[in-house]
Amino acid sequence: MEDAFAREVTLRSLLRSKGYEFDEENHWWSRAWTTNGGKEKVIEVCIKTDDGEWNKLMMTPEGYIFSAESINGGVD
């Protein structure tokens, strides 16, 4: 149990160091990107699922998810 807790603390610290902020309303970590010279915005979300796995989602500000992957073990 202590190893799982340590991994959780490490991942959350890594997310913070990479510019993610915790969104209490949605219960996820997110950061925003702009592309095409600032014309488009992308939201990158890291979320822990009910089974304890971590996933990264790429979505539009309107909530359209266009990419999803498991990130257990690391965050880019």
mmCIF file of the N, C-alpha and C atoms, coordinates in Angstrom:
data_MODEL
# 
_entry.id   MODEL 
# 
loop_
_atom_site.group_PDB 
_atom_site.id 
_atom_site.type_symbol 
_atom_site.label_atom_id 
_atom_site.label_alt_id 
_atom_site.label_comp_id 
_atom_site.label_asym_id 
_atom_site.label_entity_id 
_atom_site.label_seq_id 
_atom_site.pdbx_PDB_ins_code 
_atom_site.Cartn_x 
_atom_site.Cartn_y 
_atom_site.Cartn_z 
_atom_site.occupancy 
_atom_site.B_iso_or_equiv 
_atom_site.pdbx_formal_charge 
_atom_site.auth_seq_id 
_atom_site.auth_comp_id 
_atom_site.auth_asym_id 
_atom_site.auth_atom_id 
_atom_site.pdbx_PDB_model_num 
ATOM 1   N N  . MET A 1 1  ? 0.814   -1.197 0.000   1.00 0.00 ? 1  MET A N  1 
ATOM 2   C CA . MET A 1 1  ? 0.000   0.000  0.000   1.00 0.00 ? 1  MET A CA 1 
ATOM 3   C C  . MET A 1 1  ? 0.861   1.266  0.000   1.00 0.00 ? 1  MET A C  1 
ATOM 4   N N  . GLU A 1 2  ? 1.973   1.256  0.700   1.00 0.00 ? 2  GLU A N  1 
ATOM 5   C CA . GLU A 1 2  ? 2.840   2.428  0.753   1.00 0.00 ? 2  GLU A CA 1 
ATOM 6   C C  . GLU A 1 2  ? 3.435   2.734  -0.616  1.00 0.00 ? 2  GLU A C  1 
ATOM 7   N N  . ASP A 1 3  ? 3.766   1.706  -1.422  1.00 0.00 ? 3  ASP A N  1 
ATOM 8   C CA . ASP A 1 3  ? 4.302   1.922  -2.761  1.00 0.00 ? 3  ASP A CA 1 
ATOM 9   C C  . ASP A 1 3  ? 3.284   2.619  -3.647  1.00 0.00 ? 3  ASP A C  1 
ATOM 10  N N  . ALA A 1 4  ? 2.040   2.215  -3.571  1.00 0.00 ? 4  ALA A N  1 
ATOM 11  C CA . ALA A 1 4  ? 0.988   2.836  -4.372  1.00 0.00 ? 4  ALA A CA 1 
ATOM 12  C C  . ALA A 1 4  ? 0.825   4.305  -3.977  1.00 0.00 ? 4  ALA A C  1 
ATOM 13  N N  . PHE A 1 5  ? 0.878   4.595  -2.692  1.00 0.00 ? 5  PHE A N  1 
ATOM 14  C CA . PHE A 1 5  ? 0.758   5.976  -2.222  1.00 0.00 ? 5  PHE A CA 1 
ATOM 15  C C  . PHE A 1 5  ? 1.932   6.817  -2.716  1.00 0.00 ? 5  PHE A C  1 
ATOM 16  N N  . ALA A 1 6  ? 3.140   6.269  -2.630  1.00 0.00 ? 6  ALA A N  1 
ATOM 17  C CA . ALA A 1 6  ? 4.331   6.984  -3.085  1.00 0.00 ? 6  ALA A CA 1 
ATOM 18  C C  . ALA A 1 6  ? 4.261   7.270  -4.580  1.00 0.00 ? 6  ALA A C  1 
ATOM 19  N N  . ARG A 1 7  ? 3.781   6.298  -5.377  1.00 0.00 ? 7  ARG A N  1 
ATOM 20  C CA . ARG A 1 7  ? 3.633   6.515  -6.817  1.00 0.00 ? 7  ARG A CA 1 
ATOM 21  C C  . ARG A 1 7  ? 2.619   7.617  -7.096  1.00 0.00 ? 7  ARG A C  1 
ATOM 22  N N  . GLU A 1 8  ? 1.548   7.629  -6.341  1.00 0.00 ? 8  GLU A N  1 
ATOM 23  C CA . GLU A 1 8  ? 0.508   8.648  -6.495  1.00 0.00 ? 8  GLU A CA 1 
ATOM 24  C C  . GLU A 1 8  ? 1.060   10.035 -6.204  1.00 0.00 ? 8  GLU A C  1 
ATOM 25  N N  . VAL A 1 9  ? 1.784   10.181 -5.113  1.00 0.00 ? 9  VAL A N  1 
ATOM 26  C CA . VAL A 1 9  ? 2.379   11.467 -4.744  1.00 0.00 ? 9  VAL A CA 1 
ATOM 27  C C  . VAL A 1 9  ? 3.370   11.909 -5.815  1.00 0.00 ? 9  VAL A C  1 
ATOM 28  N N  . THR A 1 10 ? 4.178   10.988 -6.302  1.00 0.00 ? 10 THR A N  1 
ATOM 29  C CA . THR A 1 10 ? 5.164   11.301 -7.338  1.00 0.00 ? 10 THR A CA 1 
ATOM 30  C C  . THR A 1 10 ? 4.479   11.764 -8.618  1.00 0.00 ? 10 THR A C  1 
ATOM 31  N N  . LEU A 1 11 ? 3.435   11.062 -9.042  1.00 0.00 ? 11 LEU A N  1 
ATOM 32  C CA . LEU A 1 11 ? 2.730   11.435 -10.271 1.00 0.00 ? 11 LEU A CA 1 
ATOM 33  C C  . LEU A 1 11 ? 2.085   12.812 -10.125 1.00 0.00 ? 11 LEU A C  1 
ATOM 34  N N  . ARG A 1 12 ? 1.468   13.080 -9.004  1.00 0.00 ? 12 ARG A N  1 
ATOM 35  C CA . ARG A 1 12 ? 0.830   14.388 -8.803  1.00 0.00 ? 12 ARG A CA 1 
ATOM 36  C C  . ARG A 1 12 ? 1.865   15.506 -8.795  1.00 0.00 ? 12 ARG A C  1 
ATOM 37  N N  . SER A 1 13 ? 3.025   15.266 -8.219  1.00 0.00 ? 13 SER A N  1 
ATOM 38  C CA . SER A 1 13 ? 4.101   16.262 -8.230  1.00 0.00 ? 13 SER A CA 1 
ATOM 39  C C  . SER A 1 13 ? 4.600   16.489 -9.654  1.00 0.00 ? 13 SER A C  1 
ATOM 40  N N  . LEU A 1 14 ? 4.711   15.420 -10.418 1.00 0.00 ? 14 LEU A N  1 
ATOM 41  C CA . LEU A 1 14 ? 5.137   15.524 -11.810 1.00 0.00 ? 14 LEU A CA 1 
ATOM 42  C C  . LEU A 1 14 ? 4.128   16.330 -12.624 1.00 0.00 ? 14 LEU A C  1 
ATOM 43  N N  . LEU A 1 15 ? 2.845   16.064 -12.413 1.00 0.00 ? 15 LEU A N  1 
ATOM 44  C CA . LEU A 1 15 ? 1.810   16.809 -13.126 1.00 0.00 ? 15 LEU A CA 1 
ATOM 45  C C  . LEU A 1 15 ? 1.926   18.307 -12.826 1.00 0.00 ? 15 LEU A C  1 
ATOM 46  N N  . ARG A 1 16 ? 2.089   18.645 -11.547 1.00 0.00 ? 16 ARG A N  1 
ATOM 47  C CA . ARG A 1 16 ? 2.243   20.055 -11.166 1.00 0.00 ? 16 ARG A CA 1 
ATOM 48  C C  . ARG A 1 16 ? 3.461   20.678 -11.845 1.00 0.00 ? 16 ARG A C  1 
ATOM 49  N N  . SER A 1 17 ? 4.565   19.943 -11.871 1.00 0.00 ? 17 SER A N  1 
ATOM 50  C CA . SER A 1 17 ? 5.804   20.472 -12.450 1.00 0.00 ? 17 SER A CA 1 
ATOM 51  C C  . SER A 1 17 ? 5.689   20.681 -13.959 1.00 0.00 ? 17 SER A C  1 
ATOM 52  N N  . LYS A 1 18 ? 4.759   19.987 -14.599 1.00 0.00 ? 18 LYS A N  1 
ATOM 53  C CA . LYS A 1 18 ? 4.567   20.110 -16.040 1.00 0.00 ? 18 LYS A CA 1 
ATOM 54  C C  . LYS A 1 18 ? 3.451   21.086 -16.405 1.00 0.00 ? 18 LYS A C  1 
ATOM 55  N N  . GLY A 1 19 ? 2.961   21.818 -15.404 1.00 0.00 ? 19 GLY A N  1 
ATOM 56  C CA . GLY A 1 19 ? 1.990   22.866 -15.670 1.00 0.00 ? 19 GLY A CA 1 
ATOM 57  C C  . GLY A 1 19 ? 0.530   22.470 -15.544 1.00 0.00 ? 19 GLY A C  1 
ATOM 58  N N  . TYR A 1 20 ? 0.255   21.261 -15.092 1.00 0.00 ? 20 TYR A N  1 
ATOM 59  C CA . TYR A 1 20 ? -1.133  20.842 -14.882 1.00 0.00 ? 20 TYR A CA 1 
ATOM 60  C C  . TYR A 1 20 ? -1.659  21.469 -13.599 1.00 0.00 ? 20 TYR A C  1 
ATOM 61  N N  . GLU A 1 21 ? -2.952  21.748 -13.590 1.00 0.00 ? 21 GLU A N  1 
ATOM 62  C CA . GLU A 1 21 ? -3.626  22.235 -12.390 1.00 0.00 ? 21 GLU A CA 1 
ATOM 63  C C  . GLU A 1 21 ? -4.787  21.305 -12.088 1.00 0.00 ? 21 GLU A C  1 
ATOM 64  N N  . PHE A 1 22 ? -5.056  21.101 -10.797 1.00 0.00 ? 22 PHE A N  1 
ATOM 65  C CA . PHE A 1 22 ? -6.157  20.218 -10.427 1.00 0.00 ? 22 PHE A CA 1 
ATOM 66  C C  . PHE A 1 22 ? -7.476  20.962 -10.520 1.00 0.00 ? 22 PHE A C  1 
ATOM 67  N N  . ASP A 1 23 ? -8.420  20.370 -11.226 1.00 0.00 ? 23 ASP A N  1 
ATOM 68  C CA . ASP A 1 23 ? -9.767  20.929 -11.392 1.00 0.00 ? 23 ASP A CA 1 
ATOM 69  C C  . ASP A 1 23 ? -10.685 20.168 -10.433 1.00 0.00 ? 23 ASP A C  1 
ATOM 70  N N  . GLU A 1 24 ? -11.034 20.809 -9.321  1.00 0.00 ? 24 GLU A N  1 
ATOM 71  C CA . GLU A 1 24 ? -11.833 20.131 -8.298  1.00 0.00 ? 24 GLU A CA 1 
ATOM 72  C C  . GLU A 1 24 ? -13.234 19.794 -8.771  1.00 0.00 ? 24 GLU A C  1 
ATOM 73  N N  . GLU A 1 25 ? -13.787 20.619 -9.647  1.00 0.00 ? 25 GLU A N  1 
ATOM 74  C CA . GLU A 1 25 ? -15.139 20.366 -10.146 1.00 0.00 ? 25 GLU A CA 1 
ATOM 75  C C  . GLU A 1 25 ? -15.200 19.070 -10.967 1.00 0.00 ? 25 GLU A C  1 
ATOM 76  N N  . ASN A 1 26 ? -14.208 18.865 -11.811 1.00 0.00 ? 26 ASN A N  1 
ATOM 77  C CA . ASN A 1 26 ? -14.185 17.687 -12.687 1.00 0.00 ? 26 ASN A CA 1 
ATOM 78  C C  . ASN A 1 26 ? -13.331 16.542 -12.141 1.00 0.00 ? 26 ASN A C  1 
ATOM 79  N N  . HIS A 1 27 ? -12.587 16.801 -11.081 1.00 0.00 ? 27 HIS A N  1 
ATOM 80  C CA . HIS A 1 27 ? -11.718 15.787 -10.456 1.00 0.00 ? 27 HIS A CA 1 
ATOM 81  C C  . HIS A 1 27 ? -10.669 15.268 -11.433 1.00 0.00 ? 27 HIS A C  1 
ATOM 82  N N  . TRP A 1 28 ? -10.012 16.210 -12.129 1.00 0.00 ? 28 TRP A N  1 
ATOM 83  C CA . TRP A 1 28 ? -8.927  15.836 -13.023 1.00 0.00 ? 28 TRP A CA 1 
ATOM 84  C C  . TRP A 1 28 ? -7.865  16.923 -13.036 1.00 0.00 ? 28 TRP A C  1 
ATOM 85  N N  . TRP A 1 29 ? -6.713  16.570 -13.605 1.00 0.00 ? 29 TRP A N  1 
ATOM 86  C CA . TRP A 1 29 ? -5.622  17.507 -13.791 1.00 0.00 ? 29 TRP A CA 1 
ATOM 87  C C  . TRP A 1 29 ? -5.668  17.958 -15.242 1.00 0.00 ? 29 TRP A C  1 
ATOM 88  N N  . SER A 1 30 ? -5.441  19.245 -15.500 1.00 0.00 ? 30 SER A N  1 
ATOM 89  C CA . SER A 1 30 ? -5.488  19.709 -16.881 1.00 0.00 ? 30 SER A CA 1 
ATOM 90  C C  . SER A 1 30 ? -4.500  20.846 -17.120 1.00 0.00 ? 30 SER A C  1 
ATOM 91  N N  . ARG A 1 31 ? -4.173  20.992 -18.396 1.00 0.00 ? 31 ARG A N  1 
ATOM 92  C CA . ARG A 1 31 ? -3.405  22.139 -18.862 1.00 0.00 ? 31 ARG A CA 1 
ATOM 93  C C  . ARG A 1 31 ? -3.885  22.447 -20.273 1.00 0.00 ? 31 ARG A C  1 
ATOM 94  N N  . ALA A 1 32 ? -3.748  23.709 -20.672 1.00 0.00 ? 32 ALA A N  1 
ATOM 95  C CA . ALA A 1 32 ? -4.253  24.134 -21.977 1.00 0.00 ? 32 ALA A CA 1 
ATOM 96  C C  . ALA A 1 32 ? -3.095  24.421 -22.919 1.00 0.00 ? 32 ALA A C  1 
ATOM 97  N N  . TRP A 1 33 ? -3.332  24.107 -24.181 1.00 0.00 ? 33 TRP A N  1 
ATOM 98  C CA . TRP A 1 33 ? -2.374  24.371 -25.247 1.00 0.00 ? 33 TRP A CA 1 
ATOM 99  C C  . TRP A 1 33 ? -3.067  25.213 -26.307 1.00 0.00 ? 33 TRP A C  1 
ATOM 100 N N  . THR A 1 34 ? -2.293  26.017 -27.006 1.00 0.00 ? 34 THR A N  1 
ATOM 101 C CA . THR A 1 34 ? -2.827  26.691 -28.179 1.00 0.00 ? 34 THR A CA 1 
ATOM 102 C C  . THR A 1 34 ? -2.015  26.239 -29.385 1.00 0.00 ? 34 THR A C  1 
ATOM 103 N N  . THR A 1 35 ? -2.681  26.179 -30.519 1.00 0.00 ? 35 THR A N  1 
ATOM 104 C CA . THR A 1 35 ? -2.040  25.767 -31.773 1.00 0.00 ? 35 THR A CA 1 
ATOM 105 C C  . THR A 1 35 ? -2.423  26.755 -32.866 1.00 0.00 ? 35 THR A C  1 
ATOM 106 N N  . ASN A 1 36 ? -1.801  26.582 -34.017 1.00 0.00 ? 36 ASN A N  1 
ATOM 107 C CA . ASN A 1 36 ? -2.086  27.435 -35.182 1.00 0.00 ? 36 ASN A CA 1 
ATOM 108 C C  . ASN A 1 36 ? -2.003  28.917 -34.833 1.00 0.00 ? 36 ASN A C  1 
ATOM 109 N N  . GLY A 1 37 ? -0.907  29.281 -34.197 1.00 0.00 ? 37 GLY A N  1 
ATOM 110 C CA . GLY A 1 37 ? -0.703  30.689 -33.858 1.00 0.00 ? 37 GLY A CA 1 
ATOM 111 C C  . GLY A 1 37 ? -1.705  31.232 -32.868 1.00 0.00 ? 37 GLY A C  1 
ATOM 112 N N  . GLY A 1 38 ? -2.214  30.384 -31.993 1.00 0.00 ? 38 GLY A N  1 
ATOM 113 C CA . GLY A 1 38 ? -3.164  30.800 -30.972 1.00 0.00 ? 38 GLY A CA 1 
ATOM 114 C C  . GLY A 1 38 ? -4.616  30.751 -31.415 1.00 0.00 ? 38 GLY A C  1 
ATOM 115 N N  . LYS A 1 39 ? -4.863  30.261 -32.616 1.00 0.00 ? 39 LYS A N  1 
ATOM 116 C CA . LYS A 1 39 ? -6.231  30.222 -33.147 1.00 0.00 ? 39 LYS A CA 1 
ATOM 117 C C  . LYS A 1 39 ? -7.055  29.069 -32.571 1.00 0.00 ? 39 LYS A C  1 
ATOM 118 N N  . GLU A 1 40 ? -6.383  27.999 -32.146 1.00 0.00 ? 40 GLU A N  1 
ATOM 119 C CA . GLU A 1 40 ? -7.097  26.835 -31.615 1.00 0.00 ? 40 GLU A CA 1 
ATOM 120 C C  . GLU A 1 40 ? -6.571  26.512 -30.221 1.00 0.00 ? 40 GLU A C  1 
ATOM 121 N N  . LYS A 1 41 ? -7.461  26.021 -29.375 1.00 0.00 ? 41 LYS A N  1 
ATOM 122 C CA . LYS A 1 41 ? -7.097  25.661 -28.006 1.00 0.00 ? 41 LYS A CA 1 
ATOM 123 C C  . LYS A 1 41 ? -7.360  24.172 -27.792 1.00 0.00 ? 41 LYS A C  1 
ATOM 124 N N  . VAL A 1 42 ? -6.432  23.526 -27.120 1.00 0.00 ? 42 VAL A N  1 
ATOM 125 C CA . VAL A 1 42 ? -6.543  22.111 -26.782 1.00 0.00 ? 42 VAL A CA 1 
ATOM 126 C C  . VAL A 1 42 ? -6.388  21.973 -25.278 1.00 0.00 ? 42 VAL A C  1 
ATOM 127 N N  . ILE A 1 43 ? -7.227  21.158 -24.672 1.00 0.00 ? 43 ILE A N  1 
ATOM 128 C CA . ILE A 1 43 ? -7.142  20.870 -23.243 1.00 0.00 ? 43 ILE A CA 1 
ATOM 129 C C  . ILE A 1 43 ? -6.575  19.460 -23.092 1.00 0.00 ? 43 ILE A C  1 
ATOM 130 N N  . GLU A 1 44 ? -5.507  19.354 -22.340 1.00 0.00 ? 44 GLU A N  1 
ATOM 131 C CA . GLU A 1 44 ? -4.899  18.055 -22.044 1.00 0.00 ? 44 GLU A CA 1 
ATOM 132 C C  . GLU A 1 44 ? -5.290  17.703 -20.611 1.00 0.00 ? 44 GLU A C  1 
ATOM 133 N N  . VAL A 1 45 ? -5.910  16.554 -20.441 1.00 0.00 ? 45 VAL A N  1 
ATOM 134 C CA . VAL A 1 45 ? -6.459  16.150 -19.150 1.00 0.00 ? 45 VAL A CA 1 
ATOM 135 C C  . VAL A 1 45 ? -5.823  14.830 -18.710 1.00 0.00 ? 45 VAL A C  1 
ATOM 136 N N  . CYS A 1 46 ? -5.414  14.765 -17.461 1.00 0.00 ? 46 CYS A N  1 
ATOM 137 C CA . CYS A 1 46 ? -4.975  13.511 -16.848 1.00 0.00 ? 46 CYS A CA 1 
ATOM 138 C C  . CYS A 1 46 ? -5.995  13.192 -15.768 1.00 0.00 ? 46 CYS A C  1 
ATOM 139 N N  . ILE A 1 47 ? -6.530  11.987 -15.855 1.00 0.00 ? 47 ILE A N  1 
ATOM 140 C CA . ILE A 1 47 ? -7.613  11.615 -14.942 1.00 0.00 ? 47 ILE A CA 1 
ATOM 141 C C  . ILE A 1 47 ? -7.389  10.198 -14.429 1.00 0.00 ? 47 ILE A C  1 
ATOM 142 N N  . LYS A 1 48 ? -7.657  10.017 -13.154 1.00 0.00 ? 48 LYS A N  1 
ATOM 143 C CA . LYS A 1 48 ? -7.560  8.695  -12.538 1.00 0.00 ? 48 LYS A CA 1 
ATOM 144 C C  . LYS A 1 48 ? -8.930  8.037  -12.602 1.00 0.00 ? 48 LYS A C  1 
ATOM 145 N N  . THR A 1 49 ? -8.989  6.849  -13.172 1.00 0.00 ? 49 THR A N  1 
ATOM 146 C CA . THR A 1 49 ? -10.260 6.140  -13.313 1.00 0.00 ? 49 THR A CA 1 
ATOM 147 C C  . THR A 1 49 ? -10.632 5.445  -12.008 1.00 0.00 ? 49 THR A C  1 
ATOM 148 N N  . ASP A 1 50 ? -11.854 4.956  -11.953 1.00 0.00 ? 50 ASP A N  1 
ATOM 149 C CA . ASP A 1 50 ? -12.336 4.280  -10.747 1.00 0.00 ? 50 ASP A CA 1 
ATOM 150 C C  . ASP A 1 50 ? -11.513 3.042  -10.390 1.00 0.00 ? 50 ASP A C  1 
ATOM 151 N N  . ASP A 1 51 ? -10.873 2.425  -11.395 1.00 0.00 ? 51 ASP A N  1 
ATOM 152 C CA . ASP A 1 51 ? -10.067 1.235  -11.119 1.00 0.00 ? 51 ASP A CA 1 
ATOM 153 C C  . ASP A 1 51 ? -8.610  1.572  -10.800 1.00 0.00 ? 51 ASP A C  1 
ATOM 154 N N  . GLY A 1 52 ? -8.314  2.879  -10.634 1.00 0.00 ? 52 GLY A N  1 
ATOM 155 C CA . GLY A 1 52 ? -6.984  3.296  -10.214 1.00 0.00 ? 52 GLY A CA 1 
ATOM 156 C C  . GLY A 1 52 ? -5.994  3.537  -11.335 1.00 0.00 ? 52 GLY A C  1 
ATOM 157 N N  . GLU A 1 53 ? -6.415  3.396  -12.572 1.00 0.00 ? 53 GLU A N  1 
ATOM 158 C CA . GLU A 1 53 ? -5.549  3.638  -13.713 1.00 0.00 ? 53 GLU A CA 1 
ATOM 159 C C  . GLU A 1 53 ? -5.563  5.131  -14.062 1.00 0.00 ? 53 GLU A C  1 
ATOM 160 N N  . TRP A 1 54 ? -4.484  5.601  -14.684 1.00 0.00 ? 54 TRP A N  1 
ATOM 161 C CA . TRP A 1 54 ? -4.407  6.990  -15.130 1.00 0.00 ? 54 TRP A CA 1 
ATOM 162 C C  . TRP A 1 54 ? -4.505  7.044  -16.643 1.00 0.00 ? 54 TRP A C  1 
ATOM 163 N N  . ASN A 1 55 ? -5.287  7.983  -17.157 1.00 0.00 ? 55 ASN A N  1 
ATOM 164 C CA . ASN A 1 55 ? -5.444  8.181  -18.591 1.00 0.00 ? 55 ASN A CA 1 
ATOM 165 C C  . ASN A 1 55 ? -5.193  9.636  -18.938 1.00 0.00 ? 55 ASN A C  1 
ATOM 166 N N  . LYS A 1 56 ? -4.691  9.849  -20.160 1.00 0.00 ? 56 LYS A N  1 
ATOM 167 C CA . LYS A 1 56 ? -4.521  11.208 -20.675 1.00 0.00 ? 56 LYS A CA 1 
ATOM 168 C C  . LYS A 1 56 ? -5.482  11.386 -21.834 1.00 0.00 ? 56 LYS A C  1 
ATOM 169 N N  . LEU A 1 57 ? -6.249  12.459 -21.788 1.00 0.00 ? 57 LEU A N  1 
ATOM 170 C CA . LEU A 1 57 ? -7.206  12.789 -22.833 1.00 0.00 ? 57 LEU A CA 1 
ATOM 171 C C  . LEU A 1 57 ? -6.806  14.119 -23.455 1.00 0.00 ? 57 LEU A C  1 
ATOM 172 N N  . MET A 1 58 ? -6.964  14.211 -24.761 1.00 0.00 ? 58 MET A N  1 
ATOM 173 C CA . MET A 1 58 ? -6.798  15.478 -25.472 1.00 0.00 ? 58 MET A CA 1 
ATOM 174 C C  . MET A 1 58 ? -8.189  15.852 -25.956 1.00 0.00 ? 58 MET A C  1 
ATOM 175 N N  . MET A 1 59 ? -8.601  17.078 -25.659 1.00 0.00 ? 59 MET A N  1 
ATOM 176 C CA . MET A 1 59 ? -9.968  17.466 -25.991 1.00 0.00 ? 59 MET A CA 1 
ATOM 177 C C  . MET A 1 59 ? -10.046 18.936 -26.381 1.00 0.00 ? 59 MET A C  1 
ATOM 178 N N  . THR A 1 60 ? -11.126 19.265 -27.052 1.00 0.00 ? 60 THR A N  1 
ATOM 179 C CA . THR A 1 60 ? -11.402 20.662 -27.375 1.00 0.00 ? 60 THR A CA 1 
ATOM 180 C C  . THR A 1 60 ? -12.026 21.323 -26.146 1.00 0.00 ? 60 THR A C  1 
ATOM 181 N N  . PRO A 1 61 ? -12.048 22.646 -26.104 1.00 0.00 ? 61 PRO A N  1 
ATOM 182 C CA . PRO A 1 61 ? -12.717 23.320 -24.982 1.00 0.00 ? 61 PRO A CA 1 
ATOM 183 C C  . PRO A 1 61 ? -14.200 22.954 -24.865 1.00 0.00 ? 61 PRO A C  1 
ATOM 184 N N  . GLU A 1 62 ? -14.792 22.493 -25.962 1.00 0.00 ? 62 GLU A N  1 
ATOM 185 C CA . GLU A 1 62 ? -16.197 22.084 -25.944 1.00 0.00 ? 62 GLU A CA 1 
ATOM 186 C C  . GLU A 1 62 ? -16.390 20.666 -25.403 1.00 0.00 ? 62 GLU A C  1 
ATOM 187 N N  . GLY A 1 63 ? -15.285 19.948 -25.163 1.00 0.00 ? 63 GLY A N  1 
ATOM 188 C CA . GLY A 1 63 ? -15.368 18.612 -24.585 1.00 0.00 ? 63 GLY A CA 1 
ATOM 189 C C  . GLY A 1 63 ? -15.245 17.465 -25.565 1.00 0.00 ? 63 GLY A C  1 
ATOM 190 N N  . TYR A 1 64 ? -14.975 17.742 -26.847 1.00 0.00 ? 64 TYR A N  1 
ATOM 191 C CA . TYR A 1 64 ? -14.785 16.672 -27.834 1.00 0.00 ? 64 TYR A CA 1 
ATOM 192 C C  . TYR A 1 64 ? -13.420 16.035 -27.616 1.00 0.00 ? 64 TYR A C  1 
ATOM 193 N N  . ILE A 1 65 ? -13.401 14.753 -27.251 1.00 0.00 ? 65 ILE A N  1 
ATOM 194 C CA . ILE A 1 65 ? -12.159 14.019 -27.007 1.00 0.00 ? 65 ILE A CA 1 
ATOM 195 C C  . ILE A 1 65 ? -11.669 13.445 -28.333 1.00 0.00 ? 65 ILE A C  1 
ATOM 196 N N  . PHE A 1 66 ? -10.455 13.824 -28.715 1.00 0.00 ? 66 PHE A N  1 
ATOM 197 C CA . PHE A 1 66 ? -9.910  13.318 -29.966 1.00 0.00 ? 66 PHE A CA 1 
ATOM 198 C C  . PHE A 1 66 ? -8.695  12.417 -29.781 1.00 0.00 ? 66 PHE A C  1 
ATOM 199 N N  . SER A 1 67 ? -8.275  12.226 -28.545 1.00 0.00 ? 67 SER A N  1 
ATOM 200 C CA . SER A 1 67 ? -7.177  11.305 -28.259 1.00 0.00 ? 67 SER A CA 1 
ATOM 201 C C  . SER A 1 67 ? -7.277  10.846 -26.811 1.00 0.00 ? 67 SER A C  1 
ATOM 202 N N  . ALA A 1 68 ? -7.001  9.558  -26.579 1.00 0.00 ? 68 ALA A N  1 
ATOM 203 C CA . ALA A 1 68 ? -7.012  9.014  -25.221 1.00 0.00 ? 68 ALA A CA 1 
ATOM 204 C C  . ALA A 1 68 ? -5.969  7.917  -25.143 1.00 0.00 ? 68 ALA A C  1 
ATOM 205 N N  . GLU A 1 69 ? -5.236  7.896  -24.032 1.00 0.00 ? 69 GLU A N  1 
ATOM 206 C CA . GLU A 1 69 ? -4.231  6.848  -23.830 1.00 0.00 ? 69 GLU A CA 1 
ATOM 207 C C  . GLU A 1 69 ? -3.991  6.635  -22.355 1.00 0.00 ? 69 GLU A C  1 
ATOM 208 N N  . SER A 1 70 ? -3.560  5.429  -22.015 1.00 0.00 ? 70 SER A N  1 
ATOM 209 C CA . SER A 1 70 ? -3.178  5.110  -20.649 1.00 0.00 ? 70 SER A CA 1 
ATOM 210 C C  . SER A 1 70 ? -1.807  5.724  -20.386 1.00 0.00 ? 70 SER A C  1 
ATOM 211 N N  . ILE A 1 71 ? -1.624  6.314  -19.217 1.00 0.00 ? 71 ILE A N  1 
ATOM 212 C CA . ILE A 1 71 ? -0.331  6.918  -18.893 1.00 0.00 ? 71 ILE A CA 1 
ATOM 213 C C  . ILE A 1 71 ? 0.301   6.297  -17.660 1.00 0.00 ? 71 ILE A C  1 
ATOM 214 N N  . ASN A 1 72 ? -0.102  5.123  -17.288 1.00 0.00 ? 72 ASN A N  1 
ATOM 215 C CA . ASN A 1 72 ? 0.496   4.498  -16.121 1.00 0.00 ? 72 ASN A CA 1 
ATOM 216 C C  . ASN A 1 72 ? 1.988   4.379  -16.341 1.00 0.00 ? 72 ASN A C  1 
ATOM 217 N N  . GLY A 1 73 ? 2.732   5.031  -15.474 1.00 0.00 ? 73 GLY A N  1 
ATOM 218 C CA . GLY A 1 73 ? 4.171   4.981  -15.586 1.00 0.00 ? 73 GLY A CA 1 
ATOM 219 C C  . GLY A 1 73 ? 4.802   6.279  -16.035 1.00 0.00 ? 73 GLY A C  1 
ATOM 220 N N  . GLY A 1 74 ? 4.032   7.188  -16.628 1.00 0.00 ? 74 GLY A N  1 
ATOM 221 C CA . GLY A 1 74 ? 4.673   8.433  -17.023 1.00 0.00 ? 74 GLY A CA 1 
ATOM 222 C C  . GLY A 1 74 ? 3.766   9.430  -17.700 1.00 0.00 ? 74 GLY A C  1 
ATOM 223 N N  . VAL A 1 75 ? 4.179   10.675 -17.612 1.00 0.00 ? 75 VAL A N  1 
ATOM 224 C CA . VAL A 1 75 ? 3.469   11.779 -18.243 1.00 0.00 ? 75 VAL A CA 1 
ATOM 225 C C  . VAL A 1 75 ? 4.466   12.524 -19.095 1.00 0.00 ? 75 VAL A C  1 
ATOM 226 N N  . ASP A 1 76 ? 4.099   12.828 -20.324 1.00 0.00 ? 76 ASP A N  1 
ATOM 227 C CA . ASP A 1 76 ? 4.993   13.606 -21.197 1.00 0.00 ? 76 ASP A CA 1 
ATOM 228 C C  . ASP A 1 76 ? 4.957   15.058 -20.829 1.00 0.00 ? 76 ASP A C  1 
# 
